[in-house]
C-alpha cells in the first residue's frame, strides 16, 4: 500500500472514532434511559462540564466534585448516593440501602 492510502485510511478512522465519542453522551441523554448524576465522579472521570475552571469530559478537579456529573442509568443516581442537581463540596457519596 502506498503511504498516501495508509494516511487517508488512518485519518478516516480517527474521524469516525471522534464522531462516535462526540455523539455518545448526547445519544445517552436523548434515549431517556440515563440521567446526570452529580457528585459521584472521580477526579478527571466526569462526563461533561464540572463548574468553574472546567469545560467538559475529564476535567473535574476533585473526587466527588459536587458540580461534576456522570451519566447513570435512570433511577440509579440517588441510590448510589449522588444528586440529580449540582451540589457544593466534594463529599463521598453514601449509597442508599435497599
N, C-alpha and C positions, 0 to 999 in steps of 0.2 A: 504494500500500500504506500502511496505517496504521503509525504509529510503534510500536504495541504488537506488531504482527505482525513487523516488522523486528527488534525487540529479542528477541522469542521465538525467531525463526529464528537469530539470531546466538548466543543463549545455547545453543541446542540444538547448533549446530555446534561451539561451544567445548567443550561437554561430550563430544561424540563424539571430538573431537581429543584431549582429555585422556585419555579412556578408552583410545584406541588407543596413545598414548605409554606409559601406565602398564602396559599389557599386553605391550608389545614385548619387554623383557628377559626376563621370565619365560617367555614363549612360546618364545623362542630357546633358553633353557635346557631347557625341557621336551622339545623335539624331539630333544635329544641330538646335534644337529649342531653345537653351539657349545660352547666351553669358556671358563672365566675365565682370562685371561692377565694376570699381574701384571708390572708394570714396563715396560709399553710405551706407556702413555697419556701424552699431553702435558698440561700444566697445564690444568685445567678440562675435560678431554675424557674422563675416566673414565666407566664405565658405572654404577658404584654405590660403596657405602661404601669409603672410602680411608683407613681408620685413624683415629687420634685427631684430633679437630677437624674431621672431615668427616662428612657424613650420607648423601649419595647422589650420583647422577649429576652430573657437572660440578663437583665440589668438591675435586678433587686440587689440591695447592698447589705442586707442582713437576713438571717434566718427568721422566718415567720413575720416578715415585714407586713404591717397591717394594711399598707396601701398597695401591696403586690398581690396579684391573683394568678390562679391556675384554673384551667377548666377541670371540672369534676363531673361525674355522672349526676344527672338531675336527682336531687334528694340526698346526695351523699355528703355535701359540704358541711352542713350543720352537724351531722352525725360524726364527722371527722374532727369536729372542734373548730371549724372555720366559720366565716361570716359571709353572708351574701352582700354585705356592703363594706366599704373600706372602713378601717378602724385605726386608732392610734396605737403606737407602741409595737413591740416585737415579742409578744408573749407566746410561748409554745402552746399550741392548741391542745385542748383536753377532749379526746373523743368521748361521745356520749355512750352510755351503756344501753344495751338492748336494742 
